[in-house]
Amino acid sequence: MNDLVITIISGLVTVVILPLLGAACDALIKLIKRKTQNETAQKLYSDAVGIVYDATKYVFQTYVDELKKNGSFDVAAQREALLRAKETALLQMSDEIKSFILGAFGSLDKWLETKIEATINTLKTTN
């Protein structure tokens, strides 16, 4: 009788329990991986936005404000300010951040322009 019980339990473990444990482990690994990827993506995005904000604010304070005081902030100066903000931001961004933005939004250049313009709007309303 004991041999029969051991055989049945062994069969149940092999046929039912082990596959369920394997599936549960796979699901848990996928969940942890997805959560880690989401946290990494959120950090990269947050870092990128912070860099763009700081770069735009820097150019706004060191370049734009001076030109506006002198009354010489024209269309050419606006283009130059945008280029300076882009260059400043790109110098501070890691390759990982650049790759993330490119993968998530398709164009690093367009994303930068959009974020810089949005930041300028924010700076105008807070100054």
C-alpha positions in Angstrom: 0.0 0.0 0.0 2.8 2.4 0.9 4.4 1.9 -2.5 1.2 2.7 -4.3 0.8 6.0 -2.3 4.3 7.0 -3.0 3.9 6.2 -6.7 0.7 8.2 -6.9 2.2 11.2 -5.1 5.3 11.0 -7.2 3.2 11.0 -10.4 1.2 13.9 -9.2 4.3 15.9 -8.4 5.8 15.1 -11.8 2.7 15.7 -13.8 0.9 18.5 -12.0 3.0 20.2 -9.3 6.3 20.7 -11.2 4.7 22.2 -14.3 2.6 24.5 -12.2 5.6 25.6 -10.2 7.5 26.2 -13.5 4.7 28.2 -14.9 4.4 30.3 -11.7 8.1 31.0 -11.7 8.0 32.0 -15.4 5.1 34.4 -14.7 6.9 35.9 -11.7 10.1 36.4 -13.6 8.1 38.2 -16.4 6.3 40.4 -13.9 9.6 41.4 -12.2 11.2 42.1 -15.6 8.3 44.2 -16.8 8.2 46.1 -13.5 12.0 46.7 -13.7 11.7 47.9 -17.3 8.9 50.3 -16.4 10.9 51.7 -13.5 13.9 52.1 -15.7 11.9 53.8 -18.4 10.3 56.2 -15.9 13.7 57.1 -14.5 15.2 57.7 -18.0 12.2 59.8 -19.0 12.3 61.8 -15.8 16.1 62.4 -16.2 15.6 63.5 -19.8 12.9 66.0 -18.9 15.0 67.4 -16.0 18.0 67.8 -18.3 15.9 69.6 -20.9 14.3 71.9 -18.3 17.7 72.8 -16.8 19.3 73.4 -20.3 16.4 75.5 -21.4 16.4 77.5 -18.2 20.1 78.0 -18.5 19.9 79.4 -22.1 16.9 81.5 -21.1 18.8 83.1 -18.3 22.2 83.5 -19.9 21.3 84.3 -23.5 17.6 85.2 -24.0 17.2 87.5 -21.0 20.3 89.6 -22.1 19.1 89.9 -25.7 15.6 90.9 -24.5 17.1 93.6 -22.3 18.9 95.0 -25.3 15.8 94.7 -27.5 17.6 92.4 -30.0 15.8 89.1 -29.5 14.6 88.5 -33.0 13.7 85.3 -35.0 17.4 84.5 -35.7 18.1 84.8 -31.9 15.1 82.5 -31.2 16.6 79.9 -33.5 20.0 80.3 -31.9 18.4 79.9 -28.4 16.8 76.7 -29.5 20.1 75.4 -30.9 21.9 76.3 -27.7 19.3 74.6 -25.5 19.4 71.4 -27.7 23.2 71.4 -27.6 23.3 71.9 -23.8 20.8 69.2 -23.2 22.5 66.7 -25.6 25.8 67.2 -23.9 24.3 66.2 -20.5 22.3 63.2 -21.8 23.8 59.8 -21.5 23.7 57.4 -24.5 21.1 55.4 -22.6 18.8 58.4 -22.3 19.2 59.3 -26.0 18.5 55.7 -27.0 15.4 55.5 -24.8 14.0 58.8 -26.2 14.7 57.7 -29.8 13.1 54.3 -29.2 10.1 55.7 -27.3 9.4 58.7 -29.5 11.0 58.0 -32.8 13.1 61.2 -33.0 15.4 62.7 -30.5 15.5 66.0 -32.3 11.7 66.5 -32.5 11.3 65.4 -28.9 13.9 67.9 -27.8 12.2 70.7 -29.7 8.9 69.9 -28.3 10.2 69.7 -24.7 12.2 72.9 -25.1 9.2 74.8 -26.4 7.0 73.5 -23.6 9.7 74.5 -21.1 9.9 78.0 -22.6 6.2 78.3 -22.2 6.4 77.2 -18.5 9.3 79.6 -17.9 7.4 82.5 -19.4 4.4 81.9 -17.2 6.4 81.6 -14.0 8.7 84.6 -14.6 
